[in-house]
């Protein structure tokens, strides 16, 4: 039903070039209060248009995974990913609140500018440029080249949701994964600003 398709409290998968086997992130990697869609046979649109993102006027959790869940986001790579994420967010009028780079996936919270924000353009540009720069930095070619999964998941925060608690939960991903004891010890995550400030 159309009402169900319009709900914003379940993760939506967006394919940049169409569906691909194995591209769905493991559900435990998606935010704590974000259940899997209750109707697995329901197909959300592969892409929402930029205007839809602008009209929501709510923070959004985004998850992007490396192709094949390859654990390549380590060493010098997180610094490249962070730089491109910040540059592209500014370029496409997407306010980046916080991010957490894990070895095989990336989480971040953003708000899209109501006037000029272009979230789909931001995602395309971020994935393309970051993949190119990582491949250049690591000298990867052919089958060994780094890439992102075609799809990504995004979830708008519900109006009754404690977004700060969700951001803290996201930033604690490395602790739950056993990489560090406290979230602030992880060098590849950062709180840049709280939504609404």
C-alpha positions as CSV (number, residue, x, y, z in Angstrom):
1,X,0.0,0.0,0.0
2,X,1.2,3.6,-0.7
3,X,0.9,4.6,3.0
4,X,3.3,1.9,3.9
5,X,5.7,2.9,1.1
6,X,5.8,6.4,2.4
7,X,6.9,5.5,6.0
8,X,10.2,6.9,6.9
9,X,11.0,4.7,10.0
10,X,12.4,1.7,8.2
11,X,15.7,1.6,6.3
12,X,15.5,2.1,2.6
13,X,17.9,0.6,0.2
14,X,19.0,2.8,-2.8
15,X,20.7,1.3,-5.7
16,X,22.9,3.6,-7.7
17,X,23.0,1.2,-10.7
18,X,20.5,-1.4,-9.9
19,X,20.4,-4.3,-7.5
20,X,23.4,-6.5,-6.8
21,X,23.6,-9.8,-4.9
22,X,25.1,-9.5,-1.5
23,X,24.8,-5.7,-1.2
24,X,22.5,-5.6,1.8
25,X,24.3,-4.6,5.0
26,X,24.1,-7.0,7.9
27,X,21.1,-5.8,10.0
28,X,23.2,-5.6,13.2
29,X,25.2,-2.8,11.5
30,X,22.2,-0.6,11.1
31,X,21.1,1.6,14.0
32,X,19.7,0.0,17.1
33,X,16.1,1.2,16.8
34,X,16.0,0.6,13.0
35,X,14.3,-2.7,12.4
36,X,14.5,-4.5,9.1
37,X,11.5,-3.7,6.9
38,X,8.5,-5.7,8.1
39,X,7.6,-6.6,4.5
40,X,10.6,-8.1,2.8
41,X,8.8,-8.4,-0.5
42,X,8.0,-4.6,-0.5
43,X,10.3,-2.7,-2.8
44,X,11.2,0.8,-1.9
45,X,12.2,3.1,-4.7
46,X,15.9,2.7,-5.7
47,X,16.3,6.4,-5.4
48,X,14.4,9.2,-3.9
49,X,14.7,12.5,-5.6
50,X,16.7,15.4,-4.2
51,X,13.5,17.4,-3.4
52,X,12.1,14.6,-1.2
53,X,15.3,14.7,1.0
54,X,15.1,18.5,1.2
55,X,11.4,18.4,2.4
56,X,12.0,15.9,5.2
57,X,13.9,18.5,7.3
58,X,15.0,15.7,9.7
59,X,18.4,14.1,10.5
60,X,19.1,10.9,8.6
61,X,21.3,7.9,9.4
62,X,23.2,6.6,6.3
63,X,25.1,3.3,6.0
64,X,27.4,2.6,3.0
65,X,29.4,-0.7,2.7
66,X,32.5,-1.6,0.8
67,X,32.0,-3.9,-2.1
68,X,32.0,-7.5,-0.9
69,X,32.3,-6.1,2.7
70,X,36.0,-5.9,2.0
71,X,37.8,-4.6,5.2
72,X,39.8,-2.0,3.4
73,X,38.8,1.1,5.4
74,X,42.0,1.1,7.6
75,X,45.5,2.5,7.5
76,X,45.6,5.7,5.4
77,X,42.2,5.1,3.9
78,X,39.9,6.5,6.6
79,X,41.6,9.9,6.3
80,X,40.9,9.9,2.5
81,X,37.2,8.9,3.1
82,X,36.8,11.6,5.8
83,X,38.3,14.3,3.6
84,X,36.0,13.5,0.7
85,X,33.0,13.1,2.9
86,X,33.5,16.6,4.4
87,X,34.3,18.2,1.0
88,X,31.3,16.6,-0.8
89,X,28.9,17.4,2.1
90,X,29.8,21.1,1.8
91,X,29.6,21.1,-2.0
92,X,26.1,19.5,-2.0
93,X,24.7,21.4,1.0
94,X,24.5,18.4,3.2
95,X,25.3,19.0,6.9
96,X,27.4,16.3,8.3
97,X,26.7,15.8,12.1
98,X,28.8,12.7,12.8
99,X,30.5,9.8,11.1
100,X,32.0,6.4,12.1
101,X,34.3,4.6,9.7
102,X,34.5,0.9,10.3
103,X,36.8,-1.5,8.4
104,X,34.1,-2.5,5.9
105,X,31.4,0.1,6.2
106,X,30.6,3.7,7.0
107,X,27.8,5.2,9.1
108,X,27.0,8.9,9.2
109,X,24.3,11.3,10.3
110,X,23.3,14.2,8.0
111,X,20.7,16.8,7.5
112,X,19.9,18.1,4.0
113,X,19.6,21.8,3.3
114,X,16.0,22.7,2.6
115,X,17.1,25.2,-0.1
116,X,19.9,23.7,-2.1
117,X,20.6,20.2,-0.7
118,X,21.2,17.4,-3.1
119,X,21.6,14.1,-1.2
120,X,21.6,11.7,-4.2
121,X,24.2,13.9,-5.9
122,X,26.2,13.9,-2.7
123,X,26.2,10.1,-2.4
124,X,27.2,9.6,-6.1
125,X,30.0,12.1,-5.9
126,X,31.3,10.9,-2.5
127,X,31.4,7.3,-3.6
128,X,33.0,8.0,-7.0
129,X,35.7,10.4,-5.7
130,X,36.6,8.5,-2.6
131,X,37.0,5.2,-4.5
132,X,39.2,6.9,-7.1
133,X,41.4,8.5,-4.5
134,X,41.7,5.3,-2.4
135,X,42.7,3.3,-5.5
136,X,45.3,5.9,-6.5
137,X,46.7,6.1,-3.0
138,X,47.0,2.3,-2.6
139,X,47.9,1.6,-6.3
140,X,45.0,-0.7,-6.7
141,X,44.0,-1.8,-10.3
142,X,41.8,-4.3,-12.0
143,X,40.1,-6.8,-9.9
144,X,41.8,-5.6,-6.7
145,X,40.3,-2.0,-7.0
146,X,38.4,-0.7,-4.1
147,X,34.7,0.2,-4.6
148,X,31.6,0.8,-2.6
149,X,28.5,-1.3,-2.9
150,X,26.0,0.1,-5.4
151,X,23.4,0.5,-2.7
152,X,23.2,2.4,0.5
153,X,20.7,2.5,3.4
154,X,19.2,5.7,4.8
155,X,16.7,6.2,7.6
156,X,15.1,9.5,8.6
157,X,15.0,10.1,12.4
158,X,11.4,9.9,13.7
159,X,10.1,13.1,15.3
160,X,9.9,11.4,18.7
161,X,13.3,9.9,18.5
162,X,16.3,11.0,20.6
163,X,18.7,11.7,17.8
164,X,21.6,12.4,20.2
165,X,21.2,9.0,21.7
166,X,21.2,7.5,18.2
167,X,24.4,9.4,17.3
168,X,26.1,8.2,20.5
169,X,25.0,4.6,19.7
170,X,26.5,5.0,16.2
171,X,29.8,6.3,17.6
172,X,30.0,3.3,19.9
173,X,30.1,0.8,17.0
174,X,33.9,0.3,17.4
175,X,33.4,-0.5,21.1
176,X,30.7,-3.1,20.3
177,X,33.0,-4.6,17.6
178,X,35.8,-4.9,20.2
179,X,38.2,-2.5,18.5
180,X,38.4,-0.2,21.5
181,X,37.1,0.2,25.1
182,X,35.6,3.7,24.7
183,X,34.1,5.4,21.7
184,X,36.4,8.4,22.0
185,X,39.4,6.1,21.5
186,X,38.4,5.2,17.9
187,X,40.4,7.4,15.6
188,X,38.0,7.1,12.6
189,X,34.8,8.7,14.1
190,X,33.8,12.1,15.1
191,X,30.9,14.2,16.4
192,X,31.0,17.4,14.4
193,X,27.8,19.0,15.5
194,X,24.5,18.1,17.1
195,X,21.4,18.4,14.8
196,X,19.6,21.6,15.4
197,X,22.6,23.5,16.6
